[in-house]
Amino acid sequence: MPVLDRKGLIRHDGGVVVDSPGMYLMGMPFLRRRKSTLIDGAGADAHDLSAHLNSFIDGHVDALV
């Protein structure tokens, strides 16, 4: 998957991988907030990303129907 930038870092927007729709990233420093690498921060990030994932899935399921 072509998801790395020239520095070898994953290109993402708040945990949503830019060039691969439906691929998500968790546990990176400053992913969505300063405490993203900590358990309480990762939990909040997971909540935000799960809402985005649900929207992504709903959009694809609707397209199939």
Distance bins in CASP14 RR format, pairs under 12 A and 6 or more apart:
PFRMAT RR
TARGET T0000
AUTHOR 0000-0000-0000
RMODE 2
METHOD distances of the structure
MODEL  1
1 10 0 0 0 0 1 0 0 0 0 0 0
1 11 0 0 0 0 0 1 0 0 0 0 0
1 17 0 0 0 0 1 0 0 0 0 0 0
1 18 0 0 0 0 0 1 0 0 0 0 0
1 19 1 0 0 1 0 0 0 0 0 0 0
1 20 1 0 1 0 0 0 0 0 0 0 0
1 21 0 0 0 0 0 1 0 0 0 0 0
1 22 0 0 0 0 0 1 0 0 0 0 0
1 23 1 0 0 1 0 0 0 0 0 0 0
1 25 0 0 0 0 0 1 0 0 0 0 0
2 8 0 0 0 0 0 1 0 0 0 0 0
2 10 0 0 0 0 0 1 0 0 0 0 0
2 11 0 0 0 0 1 0 0 0 0 0 0
2 17 0 0 0 0 0 1 0 0 0 0 0
2 18 0 0 0 0 0 1 0 0 0 0 0
2 19 1 0 1 0 0 0 0 0 0 0 0
2 20 1 0 0 1 0 0 0 0 0 0 0
2 23 0 0 0 0 0 1 0 0 0 0 0
3 9 0 0 0 0 1 0 0 0 0 0 0
3 10 1 0 1 0 0 0 0 0 0 0 0
3 11 1 0 0 1 0 0 0 0 0 0 0
3 12 0 0 0 0 1 0 0 0 0 0 0
3 15 0 0 0 0 0 1 0 0 0 0 0
3 16 0 0 0 0 0 1 0 0 0 0 0
3 17 1 0 1 0 0 0 0 0 0 0 0
3 18 1 0 0 1 0 0 0 0 0 0 0
3 19 1 0 1 0 0 0 0 0 0 0 0
3 20 1 0 1 0 0 0 0 0 0 0 0
3 21 0 0 0 0 0 1 0 0 0 0 0
3 22 0 0 0 0 0 1 0 0 0 0 0
3 23 1 0 0 1 0 0 0 0 0 0 0
3 24 0 0 0 0 0 1 0 0 0 0 0
3 25 0 0 0 0 1 0 0 0 0 0 0
4 10 1 0 0 1 0 0 0 0 0 0 0
4 11 1 0 0 1 0 0 0 0 0 0 0
4 12 0 0 0 0 0 1 0 0 0 0 0
4 17 0 0 0 0 0 1 0 0 0 0 0
4 18 0 0 0 0 0 1 0 0 0 0 0
4 19 0 0 0 0 1 0 0 0 0 0 0
4 20 0 0 0 0 0 1 0 0 0 0 0
4 25 0 0 0 0 0 1 0 0 0 0 0
5 11 1 0 1 0 0 0 0 0 0 0 0
5 12 0 0 0 0 1 0 0 0 0 0 0
5 17 0 0 0 0 0 1 0 0 0 0 0
5 18 0 0 0 0 1 0 0 0 0 0 0
5 19 0 0 0 0 1 0 0 0 0 0 0
9 17 0 0 0 0 0 1 0 0 0 0 0
9 18 0 0 0 0 0 1 0 0 0 0 0
9 25 0 0 0 0 0 1 0 0 0 0 0
9 28 0 0 0 0 1 0 0 0 0 0 0
9 29 0 0 0 0 0 1 0 0 0 0 0
9 30 0 0 0 0 0 1 0 0 0 0 0
10 16 0 0 0 0 0 1 0 0 0 0 0
10 17 1 0 0 1 0 0 0 0 0 0 0
10 18 0 0 0 0 1 0 0 0 0 0 0
10 19 0 0 0 0 1 0 0 0 0 0 0
10 20 0 0 0 0 1 0 0 0 0 0 0
10 23 0 0 0 0 1 0 0 0 0 0 0
10 24 0 0 0 0 0 1 0 0 0 0 0
10 25 1 0 1 0 0 0 0 0 0 0 0
10 26 0 0 0 0 0 1 0 0 0 0 0
10 27 0 0 0 0 0 1 0 0 0 0 0
10 28 1 0 0 1 0 0 0 0 0 0 0
10 31 0 0 0 0 0 1 0 0 0 0 0
11 17 1 0 0 1 0 0 0 0 0 0 0
11 18 1 0 1 0 0 0 0 0 0 0 0
11 19 1 0 0 1 0 0 0 0 0 0 0
11 20 0 0 0 0 1 0 0 0 0 0 0
11 23 0 0 0 0 0 1 0 0 0 0 0
11 25 0 0 0 0 1 0 0 0 0 0 0
11 28 0 0 0 0 0 1 0 0 0 0 0
12 18 1 0 1 0 0 0 0 0 0 0 0
12 19 0 0 0 0 1 0 0 0 0 0 0
12 20 0 0 0 0 1 0 0 0 0 0 0
12 21 0 0 0 0 0 1 0 0 0 0 0
12 22 0 0 0 0 0 1 0 0 0 0 0
12 23 0 0 0 0 1 0 0 0 0 0 0
12 24 0 0 0 0 1 0 0 0 0 0 0
12 25 1 0 1 0 0 0 0 0 0 0 0
12 26 0 0 0 0 0 1 0 0 0 0 0
12 27 0 0 0 0 0 1 0 0 0 0 0
12 28 1 0 0 1 0 0 0 0 0 0 0
12 30 0 0 0 0 0 1 0 0 0 0 0
12 31 1 0 0 1 0 0 0 0 0 0 0
12 32 0 0 0 0 0 1 0 0 0 0 0
12 36 0 0 0 0 0 1 0 0 0 0 0
12 45 0 0 0 0 0 1 0 0 0 0 0
12 49 0 0 0 0 0 1 0 0 0 0 0
12 52 0 0 0 0 0 1 0 0 0 0 0
13 19 0 0 0 0 0 1 0 0 0 0 0
13 20 0 0 0 0 0 1 0 0 0 0 0
13 21 0 0 0 0 0 1 0 0 0 0 0
13 23 0 0 0 0 0 1 0 0 0 0 0
13 24 0 0 0 0 0 1 0 0 0 0 0
13 25 0 0 0 0 1 0 0 0 0 0 0
13 31 0 0 0 0 0 1 0 0 0 0 0
13 32 0 0 0 0 1 0 0 0 0 0 0
13 48 0 0 0 0 0 1 0 0 0 0 0
13 49 0 0 0 0 0 1 0 0 0 0 0
13 52 0 0 0 0 0 1 0 0 0 0 0
14 24 0 0 0 0 1 0 0 0 0 0 0
14 25 1 0 0 1 0 0 0 0 0 0 0
14 26 0 0 0 0 0 1 0 0 0 0 0
14 27 0 0 0 0 0 1 0 0 0 0 0
14 28 0 0 0 0 1 0 0 0 0 0 0
14 29 0 0 0 0 0 1 0 0 0 0 0
14 30 0 0 0 0 1 0 0 0 0 0 0
14 31 1 0 1 0 0 0 0 0 0 0 0
14 32 1 0 1 0 0 0 0 0 0 0 0
14 33 0 0 0 0 1 0 0 0 0 0 0
14 36 0 0 0 0 1 0 0 0 0 0 0
14 45 0 0 0 0 1 0 0 0 0 0 0
14 48 0 0 0 0 1 0 0 0 0 0 0
14 49 0 0 0 0 1 0 0 0 0 0 0
14 52 0 0 0 0 1 0 0 0 0 0 0
15 22 0 0 0 0 0 1 0 0 0 0 0
15 23 0 0 0 0 1 0 0 0 0 0 0
15 24 1 0 1 0 0 0 0 0 0 0 0
15 25 1 0 1 0 0 0 0 0 0 0 0
15 26 1 0 0 1 0 0 0 0 0 0 0
15 27 0 0 0 0 1 0 0 0 0 0 0
15 28 1 0 0 1 0 0 0 0 0 0 0
15 29 0 0 0 0 0 1 0 0 0 0 0
15 30 0 0 0 0 0 1 0 0 0 0 0
15 31 1 0 1 0 0 0 0 0 0 0 0
15 32 1 0 0 1 0 0 0 0 0 0 0
15 33 0 0 0 0 0 1 0 0 0 0 0
15 36 0 0 0 0 1 0 0 0 0 0 0
15 42 0 0 0 0 0 1 0 0 0 0 0
15 45 1 0 0 1 0 0 0 0 0 0 0
15 46 0 0 0 0 0 1 0 0 0 0 0
15 48 0 0 0 0 1 0 0 0 0 0 0
15 49 1 0 0 1 0 0 0 0 0 0 0
15 50 0 0 0 0 0 1 0 0 0 0 0
15 52 0 0 0 0 1 0 0 0 0 0 0
15 53 0 0 0 0 0 1 0 0 0 0 0
16 22 1 0 0 1 0 0 0 0 0 0 0
16 23 0 0 0 0 1 0 0 0 0 0 0
16 24 1 0 0 1 0 0 0 0 0 0 0
16 25 1 0 0 1 0 0 0 0 0 0 0
16 26 0 0 0 0 0 1 0 0 0 0 0
16 31 0 0 0 0 0 1 0 0 0 0 0
16 32 0 0 0 0 0 1 0 0 0 0 0
16 45 0 0 0 0 0 1 0 0 0 0 0
16 48 0 0 0 0 1 0 0 0 0 0 0
16 49 1 0 0 1 0 0 0 0 0 0 0
16 50 0 0 0 0 0 1 0 0 0 0 0
16 51 0 0 0 0 0 1 0 0 0 0 0
16 52 1 0 0 1 0 0 0 0 0 0 0
16 53 0 0 0 0 1 0 0 0 0 0 0
16 55 0 0 0 0 0 1 0 0 0 0 0
16 56 0 0 0 0 1 0 0 0 0 0 0
17 23 1 0 1 0 0 0 0 0 0 0 0
17 24 1 0 0 1 0 0 0 0 0 0 0
17 25 1 0 1 0 0 0 0 0 0 0 0
17 26 0 0 0 0 0 1 0 0 0 0 0
17 28 0 0 0 0 0 1 0 0 0 0 0
17 31 0 0 0 0 0 1 0 0 0 0 0
17 49 0 0 0 0 0 1 0 0 0 0 0
17 52 0 0 0 0 0 1 0 0 0 0 0
17 53 0 0 0 0 0 1 0 0 0 0 0
17 56 0 0 0 0 0 1 0 0 0 0 0
18 24 0 0 0 0 0 1 0 0 0 0 0
18 25 0 0 0 0 0 1 0 0 0 0 0
20 56 0 0 0 0 0 1 0 0 0 0 0
21 52 0 0 0 0 0 1 0 0 0 0 0
21 53 0 0 0 0 0 1 0 0 0 0 0
21 55 0 0 0 0 0 1 0 0 0 0 0
21 56 1 0 0 1 0 0 0 0 0 0 0
21 57 0 0 0 0 0 1 0 0 0 0 0
21 59 0 0 0 0 0 1 0 0 0 0 0
21 60 0 0 0 0 1 0 0 0 0 0 0
22 49 0 0 0 0 0 1 0 0 0 0 0
22 52 0 0 0 0 1 0 0 0 0 0 0
22 53 1 0 0 1 0 0 0 0 0 0 0
22 54 0 0 0 0 0 1 0 0 0 0 0
22 55 0 0 0 0 0 1 0 0 0 0 0
22 56 1 0 1 0 0 0 0 0 0 0 0
22 57 0 0 0 0 1 0 0 0 0 0 0
22 59 0 0 0 0 0 1 0 0 0 0 0
22 60 0 0 0 0 1 0 0 0 0 0 0
23 49 0 0 0 0 0 1 0 0 0 0 0
23 52 0 0 0 0 0 1 0 0 0 0 0
23 53 0 0 0 0 0 1 0 0 0 0 0
23 56 0 0 0 0 1 0 0 0 0 0 0
24 31 0 0 0 0 1 0 0 0 0 0 0
24 32 0 0 0 0 0 1 0 0 0 0 0
24 45 0 0 0 0 1 0 0 0 0 0 0
24 46 0 0 0 0 1 0 0 0 0 0 0
24 48 0 0 0 0 0 1 0 0 0 0 0
24 49 1 0 1 0 0 0 0 0 0 0 0
24 50 0 0 0 0 1 0 0 0 0 0 0
24 51 0 0 0 0 0 1 0 0 0 0 0
24 52 1 0 0 1 0 0 0 0 0 0 0
24 53 1 0 0 1 0 0 0 0 0 0 0
24 54 0 0 0 0 0 1 0 0 0 0 0
24 56 0 0 0 0 1 0 0 0 0 0 0
24 57 0 0 0 0 0 1 0 0 0 0 0
25 31 1 0 0 1 0 0 0 0 0 0 0
25 32 0 0 0 0 0 1 0 0 0 0 0
25 36 0 0 0 0 0 1 0 0 0 0 0
25 42 0 0 0 0 0 1 0 0 0 0 0
25 45 0 0 0 0 1 0 0 0 0 0 0
25 46 0 0 0 0 0 1 0 0 0 0 0
25 49 0 0 0 0 1 0 0 0 0 0 0
25 52 0 0 0 0 0 1 0 0 0 0 0
25 53 0 0 0 0 0 1 0 0 0 0 0
26 32 0 0 0 0 1 0 0 0 0 0 0
26 36 0 0 0 0 1 0 0 0 0 0 0
26 37 0 0 0 0 1 0 0 0 0 0 0
26 39 0 0 0 0 0 1 0 0 0 0 0
26 41 0 0 0 0 0 1 0 0 0 0 0
26 42 1 0 0 1 0 0 0 0 0 0 0
26 43 0 0 0 0 1 0 0 0 0 0 0
26 44 0 0 0 0 0 1 0 0 0 0 0
26 45 1 0 0 1 0 0 0 0 0 0 0
26 46 1 0 0 1 0 0 0 0 0 0 0
26 47 0 0 0 0 0 1 0 0 0 0 0
26 48 0 0 0 0 0 1 0 0 0 0 0
26 49 1 0 0 1 0 0 0 0 0 0 0
26 50 0 0 0 0 0 1 0 0 0 0 0
26 53 0 0 0 0 0 1 0 0 0 0 0
27 33 0 0 0 0 0 1 0 0 0 0 0
27 35 0 0 0 0 0 1 0 0 0 0 0
27 36 1 0 1 0 0 0 0 0 0 0 0
27 37 1 0 1 0 0 0 0 0 0 0 0
27 38 0 0 0 0 1 0 0 0 0 0 0
27 39 0 0 0 0 0 1 0 0 0 0 0
27 41 0 0 0 0 1 0 0 0 0 0 0
27 42 1 0 1 0 0 0 0 0 0 0 0
27 43 0 0 0 0 1 0 0 0 0 0 0
27 44 0 0 0 0 0 1 0 0 0 0 0
27 45 1 0 0 1 0 0 0 0 0 0 0
27 46 0 0 0 0 1 0 0 0 0 0 0
27 49 0 0 0 0 0 1 0 0 0 0 0
28 36 1 0 0 1 0 0 0 0 0 0 0
28 37 1 0 0 1 0 0 0 0 0 0 0
28 41 0 0 0 0 0 1 0 0 0 0 0
28 42 0 0 0 0 1 0 0 0 0 0 0
28 45 0 0 0 0 1 0 0 0 0 0 0
28 49 0 0 0 0 0 1 0 0 0 0 0
29 35 0 0 0 0 1 0 0 0 0 0 0
29 36 1 0 0 1 0 0 0 0 0 0 0
29 37 1 0 1 0 0 0 0 0 0 0 0
29 38 0 0 0 0 1 0 0 0 0 0 0
29 41 0 0 0 0 0 1 0 0 0 0 0
29 42 0 0 0 0 0 1 0 0 0 0 0
29 45 0 0 0 0 0 1 0 0 0 0 0
30 36 1 0 1 0 0 0 0 0 0 0 0
30 37 0 0 0 0 1 0 0 0 0 0 0
30 38 0 0 0 0 0 1 0 0 0 0 0
30 41 0 0 0 0 0 1 0 0 0 0 0
30 45 0 0 0 0 0 1 0 0 0 0 0
31 37 1 0 0 1 0 0 0 0 0 0 0
31 38 0 0 0 0 0 1 0 0 0 0 0
31 41 0 0 0 0 1 0 0 0 0 0 0
31 42 0 0 0 0 1 0 0 0 0 0 0
31 43 0 0 0 0 0 1 0 0 0 0 0
31 44 0 0 0 0 1 0 0 0 0 0 0
31 45 1 0 1 0 0 0 0 0 0 0 0
31 46 0 0 0 0 0 1 0 0 0 0 0
31 48 0 0 0 0 1 0 0 0 0 0 0
31 49 0 0 0 0 1 0 0 0 0 0 0
32 41 0 0 0 0 1 0 0 0 0 0 0
32 42 0 0 0 0 1 0 0 0 0 0 0
32 43 0 0 0 0 0 1 0 0 0 0 0
32 44 1 0 0 1 0 0 0 0 0 0 0
32 45 1 0 1 0 0 0 0 0 0 0 0
32 46 0 0 0 0 1 0 0 0 0 0 0
32 47 0 0 0 0 1 0 0 0 0 0 0
32 48 1 0 1 0 0 0 0 0 0 0 0
32 49 0 0 0 0 1 0 0 0 0 0 0
32 51 0 0 0 0 0 1 0 0 0 0 0
32 52 0 0 0 0 0 1 0 0 0 0 0
33 40 0 0 0 0 1 0 0 0 0 0 0
33 41 1 0 0 1 0 0 0 0 0 0 0
33 42 0 0 0 0 1 0 0 0 0 0 0
33 43 0 0 0 0 0 1 0 0 0 0 0
33 44 1 0 0 1 0 0 0 0 0 0 0
33 45 1 0 0 1 0 0 0 0 0 0 0
33 46 0 0 0 0 0 1 0 0 0 0 0
33 47 0 0 0 0 0 1 0 0 0 0 0
33 48 0 0 0 0 1 0 0 0 0 0 0
34 40 0 0 0 0 0 1 0 0 0 0 0
34 41 0 0 0 0 1 0 0 0 0 0 0
34 44 0 0 0 0 0 1 0 0 0 0 0
34 45 0 0 0 0 0 1 0 0 0 0 0
35 41 1 0 1 0 0 0 0 0 0 0 0
35 42 0 0 0 0 1 0 0 0 0 0 0
35 43 0 0 0 0 1 0 0 0 0 0 0
35 44 1 0 0 1 0 0 0 0 0 0 0
35 45 0 0 0 0 1 0 0 0 0 0 0
36 42 1 0 0 1 0 0 0 0 0 0 0
36 43 0 0 0 0 1 0 0 0 0 0 0
36 44 0 0 0 0 1 0 0 0 0 0 0
36 45 1 0 1 0 0 0 0 0 0 0 0
36 46 0 0 0 0 0 1 0 0 0 0 0
36 48 0 0 0 0 0 1 0 0 0 0 0
36 49 0 0 0 0 0 1 0 0 0 0 0
37 43 0 0 0 0 0 1 0 0 0 0 0
37 44 0 0 0 0 0 1 0 0 0 0 0
37 45 0 0 0 0 1 0 0 0 0 0 0
38 44 0 0 0 0 1 0 0 0 0 0 0
38 45 0 0 0 0 0 1 0 0 0 0 0
39 45 0 0 0 0 0 1 0 0 0 0 0
39 46 0 0 0 0 0 1 0 0 0 0 0
40 46 0 0 0 0 0 1 0 0 0 0 0
40 47 0 0 0 0 0 1 0 0 0 0 0
41 47 0 0 0 0 1 0 0 0 0 0 0
41 48 0 0 0 0 0 1 0 0 0 0 0
41 49 0 0 0 0 0 1 0 0 0 0 0
42 48 0 0 0 0 0 1 0 0 0 0 0
42 49 0 0 0 0 0 1 0 0 0 0 0
43 49 0 0 0 0 1 0 0 0 0 0 0
43 50 0 0 0 0 1 0 0 0 0 0 0
44 50 0 0 0 0 0 1 0 0 0 0 0
44 51 0 0 0 0 0 1 0 0 0 0 0
45 51 0 0 0 0 0 1 0 0 0 0 0
45 52 0 0 0 0 0 1 0 0 0 0 0
45 53 0 0 0 0 0 1 0 0 0 0 0
46 52 0 0 0 0 0 1 0 0 0 0 0
46 53 0 0 0 0 1 0 0 0 0 0 0
47 53 0 0 0 0 0 1 0 0 0 0 0
47 54 0 0 0 0 0 1 0 0 0 0 0
48 54 0 0 0 0 0 1 0 0 0 0 0
48 55 0 0 0 0 0 1 0 0 0 0 0
49 55 0 0 0 0 0 1 0 0 0 0 0
49 56 0 0 0 0 0 1 0 0 0 0 0
50 56 0 0 0 0 0 1 0 0 0 0 0
50 57 0 0 0 0 0 1 0 0 0 0 0
51 57 0 0 0 0 0 1 0 0 0 0 0
51 58 0 0 0 0 0 1 0 0 0 0 0
52 58 0 0 0 0 0 1 0 0 0 0 0
52 59 0 0 0 0 0 1 0 0 0 0 0
53 59 0 0 0 0 0 1 0 0 0 0 0
53 60 0 0 0 0 0 1 0 0 0 0 0
54 60 0 0 0 0 0 1 0 0 0 0 0
54 61 0 0 0 0 0 1 0 0 0 0 0
55 61 0 0 0 0 0 1 0 0 0 0 0
55 62 0 0 0 0 0 1 0 0 0 0 0
56 62 0 0 0 0 0 1 0 0 0 0 0
56 63 0 0 0 0 0 1 0 0 0 0 0
57 63 0 0 0 0 0 1 0 0 0 0 0
57 64 0 0 0 0 0 1 0 0 0 0 0
58 64 0 0 0 0 0 1 0 0 0 0 0
58 65 0 0 0 0 0 1 0 0 0 0 0
59 65 0 0 0 0 1 0 0 0 0 0 0
END
